[in-house]
Amino acid sequence: MARSVKKHTIATVYGHDISPEAMALATESGAIDAPLTRETLQECDLLLIAIAPRSLVKWVEDHADAIPTTTILVDLCGVKRYIYKHIAPIAREKGFLYVGGHPMAGTQYSGYKYARSNLFHNAPMVIVPPSFDAIALLSRVKDLLAPAGFGKISVTTAEKHDEMIGFVSQLTHAIAVALMTCNDIEGLEKYTGDSFRDLTRIAKINDEMWSELFLANREALLEQMDQFAAQFALMRQQLAEGDREGMREVMRRSTVRRKALEKHDERK
């Protein structure tokens, strides 16, 4: 986000990371102008926090007194109910504005050295506002996020966000990890084609962050896992019983839904 803002605007960008290497790279590449401190925080119109849920809550608790009432705080975490539960009361007490946010793009790589200014170009962005009648606030947030070049900005509730993310993001990561660890076949790399590589790209995973995200959205993810397990059990039963027509029907439904997704992507 910092690189996008610096590339497309004349705004001053302050940044903070616990990694000295990340801070050095961000400064040298021009993504930030100076470190974010309690003093420079006073100048910020927009405060983006992109760290794991528990660390985010702790940071806001420690810095709440220094966040100006004119600043809009947007968290960029992958879960929303947990964050909203802890941050919304602090925002109300201290008088600053808080909006949940989730940019729906990324790679399997971690760390600042893999950041790029066009990472979110044409990607979806989900916003969770404190209320749906905050029209002026939503308009301002969309303007402030514009430099990232998101393709579509959607507004939803924390509950709906976590339900959907449990399916389209967290379940897919869980499946990729399970697929990568369910069989220790020797010489796997000799037989691995595009199908396996595509399905397991996200299995190269930040275990510290993703285990925390899974637990923060436990109920929604468990529900999605149960639905997936039921569908997988049905396909196994069809295979065991030699029910070719049943398998073909599932595959046809899968193809129809995948084509609909591709058409949506083409329209973007």
VMD Tcl script that draws the C-alpha trace (Angstrom):
set ca {
  {0.00 0.00 0.00}
  {2.85 2.39 0.84}
  {4.50 1.81 -2.53}
  {1.20 2.40 -4.34}
  {0.60 5.68 -2.52}
  {4.14 6.92 -3.19}
  {3.95 5.99 -6.87}
  {0.60 7.60 -7.61}
  {0.39 10.58 -5.24}
  {2.50 13.34 -3.71}
  {1.47 12.31 -0.20}
  {3.97 11.95 2.61}
  {4.13 8.35 3.80}
  {5.40 7.23 7.19}
  {6.01 3.56 7.96}
  {6.88 1.25 10.81}
  {8.00 -2.36 10.94}
  {9.67 -4.33 13.72}
  {12.20 -5.56 11.14}
  {15.16 -3.18 10.65}
  {15.77 -4.81 7.27}
  {12.21 -4.04 6.13}
  {12.53 -0.44 7.31}
  {15.81 -0.04 5.46}
  {14.39 -1.51 2.25}
  {11.24 0.63 2.46}
  {13.31 3.77 2.97}
  {15.85 2.98 0.26}
  {13.14 2.10 -2.29}
  {11.26 5.33 -1.56}
  {8.13 3.62 -0.27}
  {8.24 5.67 2.94}
  {9.57 9.14 3.65}
  {10.35 8.59 7.33}
  {9.52 6.31 10.28}
  {6.04 6.39 11.79}
  {6.31 7.64 15.37}
  {3.87 9.01 17.91}
  {4.86 12.45 16.66}
  {4.52 11.84 12.90}
  {1.27 9.99 13.56}
  {-0.24 13.42 14.29}
  {0.09 14.31 10.59}
  {-1.68 11.24 9.19}
  {-5.01 11.40 7.37}
  {-4.99 7.64 6.82}
  {-3.49 4.98 9.09}
  {-3.15 1.51 7.51}
  {-2.25 -1.37 9.81}
  {-1.21 -4.59 8.09}
  {-0.08 -6.98 10.83}
  {-1.48 -10.10 12.49}
  {-4.70 -9.68 14.54}
  {-3.33 -9.87 18.09}
  {-0.39 -7.62 17.26}
  {-2.75 -5.14 15.62}
  {-4.97 -4.93 18.67}
  {-1.94 -4.48 20.92}
  {-0.52 -1.71 18.68}
  {-3.79 0.22 18.69}
  {-4.15 -0.15 22.45}
  {-0.61 1.20 22.93}
  {-1.05 4.12 20.49}
  {-4.74 5.02 20.87}
  {-3.97 8.23 22.75}
  {-1.74 9.41 19.89}
  {-4.21 8.80 17.03}
  {-5.82 12.13 16.00}
  {-9.60 12.34 15.82}
  {-9.20 13.42 12.17}
  {-7.37 10.21 11.25}
  {-9.10 7.24 9.62}
  {-7.67 3.93 10.84}
  {-8.10 1.03 8.41}
  {-7.00 -2.42 9.45}
  {-5.92 -4.71 6.60}
  {-6.31 -8.01 8.46}
  {-7.83 -11.14 6.98}
  {-10.49 -11.38 9.70}
  {-12.94 -8.75 10.85}
  {-15.13 -9.83 13.78}
  {-12.13 -10.29 16.09}
  {-10.63 -6.94 15.10}
  {-13.93 -5.05 15.26}
  {-14.72 -6.46 18.70}
  {-11.49 -5.04 20.12}
  {-10.87 -1.88 18.06}
  {-14.35 -0.38 17.64}
  {-14.78 0.37 21.39}
  {-11.34 2.02 21.51}
  {-12.17 4.15 18.46}
  {-15.45 5.28 20.01}
  {-13.76 6.13 23.31}
  {-10.85 8.04 21.76}
  {-12.86 9.66 18.98}
  {-10.93 8.53 15.90}
  {-12.54 6.84 12.90}
  {-12.12 3.09 12.33}
  {-13.01 1.10 9.21}
  {-12.19 -2.53 8.54}
  {-10.50 -3.32 5.23}
  {-9.29 -6.40 3.37}
  {-7.41 -6.17 0.04}
  {-8.10 -9.44 -1.79}
  {-4.76 -10.10 -3.44}
  {-1.34 -11.40 -2.52}
  {1.31 -13.99 -3.25}
  {2.78 -16.98 -1.49}
  {5.81 -14.88 -0.53}
  {6.24 -12.95 2.71}
  {8.22 -9.85 3.53}
  {8.71 -6.34 2.21}
  {11.16 -7.39 -0.48}
  {8.27 -9.02 -2.35}
  {6.05 -5.89 -2.19}
  {5.19 -4.12 -5.42}
  {3.21 -1.02 -6.22}
  {0.73 -2.81 -8.53}
  {-0.05 -5.75 -6.25}
  {-3.65 -4.62 -5.74}
  {-4.29 -3.29 -9.26}
  {-7.80 -4.42 -10.32}
  {-8.08 -6.59 -7.17}
  {-11.22 -6.55 -4.98}
  {-11.17 -4.55 -1.76}
  {-13.65 -5.28 1.03}
  {-14.59 -2.51 3.47}
  {-16.38 -3.04 6.80}
  {-17.67 0.36 8.04}
  {-18.93 1.12 11.55}
  {-22.36 1.74 10.00}
  {-23.83 1.56 6.50}
  {-25.21 5.11 6.64}
  {-21.73 6.64 6.99}
  {-21.78 7.78 3.35}
  {-19.29 10.60 3.75}
  {-16.85 8.37 5.61}
  {-17.07 5.62 2.98}
  {-16.53 8.12 0.20}
  {-13.45 9.49 1.93}
  {-12.04 6.01 2.55}
  {-12.51 5.07 -1.11}
  {-10.70 8.25 -2.17}
  {-7.82 7.56 0.20}
  {-7.50 3.98 -1.07}
  {-7.71 4.98 -4.74}
  {-3.91 5.00 -5.36}
  {-3.82 1.20 -4.95}
  {-5.99 0.87 -8.07}
  {-8.51 -1.62 -6.71}
  {-10.89 -2.98 -9.33}
  {-13.93 -3.01 -7.05}
  {-14.55 -1.87 -3.51}
  {-17.33 -3.77 -1.73}
  {-19.02 -2.87 1.56}
  {-20.19 -5.58 3.94}
  {-20.51 -6.58 7.61}
  {-17.84 -8.18 9.73}
  {-19.93 -11.34 10.00}
  {-20.48 -11.67 6.25}
  {-16.83 -10.92 5.55}
  {-15.60 -13.66 7.84}
  {-18.10 -16.17 6.44}
  {-16.97 -15.52 2.87}
  {-13.26 -15.38 3.73}
  {-13.62 -18.66 5.58}
  {-14.61 -20.19 2.23}
  {-12.69 -18.38 -0.53}
  {-9.42 -17.86 1.36}
  {-8.97 -19.79 4.58}
  {-10.52 -23.06 3.38}
  {-8.43 -22.97 0.20}
  {-5.26 -22.50 2.26}
  {-6.28 -25.36 4.55}
  {-6.91 -27.62 1.53}
  {-3.54 -26.70 0.00}
  {-1.73 -27.50 3.25}
  {-3.60 -30.80 3.66}
  {-2.83 -31.77 0.05}
  {0.84 -30.95 0.51}
  {1.14 -32.98 3.72}
  {-1.22 -35.95 3.21}
  {1.27 -38.09 1.30}
  {5.05 -38.46 1.55}
  {5.58 -39.99 -1.88}
  {9.26 -40.06 -2.76}
  {10.23 -38.37 -6.02}
  {7.09 -36.25 -6.02}
  {8.85 -33.45 -7.88}
  {9.43 -35.76 -10.88}
  {5.70 -36.21 -11.43}
  {4.41 -32.78 -10.45}
  {2.69 -30.89 -13.25}
  {0.75 -27.64 -13.45}
  {-2.35 -29.02 -11.72}
  {-0.55 -29.93 -8.52}
  {1.58 -26.79 -8.57}
  {-1.46 -24.54 -9.07}
  {-3.40 -26.22 -6.28}
  {-0.52 -26.05 -3.80}
  {0.97 -22.63 -4.60}
  {-0.44 -21.18 -1.37}
  {0.76 -24.17 0.68}
  {4.04 -22.27 1.09}
  {2.51 -20.54 4.05}
  {3.38 -18.19 6.92}
  {2.44 -20.57 9.74}
  {2.57 -17.92 12.47}
  {0.15 -15.60 10.71}
  {-2.22 -18.15 9.17}
  {-2.64 -20.25 12.31}
  {-3.66 -17.05 14.10}
  {-6.08 -16.12 11.32}
  {-7.61 -19.61 11.36}
  {-8.20 -19.45 15.12}
  {-9.59 -15.91 14.96}
  {-12.21 -17.15 12.48}
  {-12.62 -20.63 13.93}
  {-16.43 -20.97 13.77}
  {-16.76 -19.84 10.16}
  {-13.80 -21.93 8.98}
  {-15.03 -25.07 10.76}
  {-18.41 -24.68 9.05}
  {-16.74 -24.38 5.64}
  {-14.50 -27.38 6.39}
  {-17.56 -29.45 7.27}
  {-19.30 -28.51 4.01}
  {-16.18 -29.36 2.01}
  {-15.74 -32.66 3.86}
  {-19.38 -33.59 3.09}
  {-18.92 -32.86 -0.62}
  {-15.62 -34.75 -0.73}
  {-17.25 -37.71 1.07}
  {-20.02 -37.72 -1.56}
  {-17.47 -37.86 -4.38}
  {-15.64 -40.67 -2.61}
  {-18.88 -42.59 -2.24}
  {-19.67 -42.15 -5.92}
  {-16.22 -43.43 -6.82}
  {-16.49 -46.42 -4.47}
  {-19.91 -47.34 -5.90}
  {-18.84 -46.83 -9.50}
  {-21.45 -44.10 -9.93}
  {-20.02 -42.47 -13.04}
  {-23.12 -40.40 -13.80}
  {-23.10 -39.01 -10.26}
  {-19.45 -38.01 -10.64}
  {-20.13 -36.44 -14.03}
  {-23.00 -34.39 -12.60}
  {-20.73 -32.97 -9.87}
  {-18.06 -32.21 -12.47}
  {-20.61 -30.47 -14.71}
  {-21.75 -28.26 -11.84}
  {-18.13 -27.49 -11.07}
  {-17.45 -26.51 -14.68}
  {-20.50 -24.22 -14.83}
  {-19.49 -22.39 -11.65}
  {-15.86 -22.07 -12.75}
  {-16.93 -20.62 -16.13}
  {-19.13 -18.08 -14.35}
  {-16.13 -17.00 -12.28}
  {-13.98 -16.67 -15.40}
  {-16.62 -14.51 -17.12}
  {-16.68 -12.24 -14.08}
  {-12.89 -11.93 -14.21}
  {-13.00 -11.10 -17.94}
  {-15.49 -8.27 -17.31}
  {-13.03 -6.69 -14.87}
}
mol new
graphics top color blue
foreach p $ca { graphics top sphere $p radius 0.5 }
foreach p [lrange $ca 0 end-1] q [lrange $ca 1 end] { graphics top cylinder $p $q radius 0.2 }
display resetview
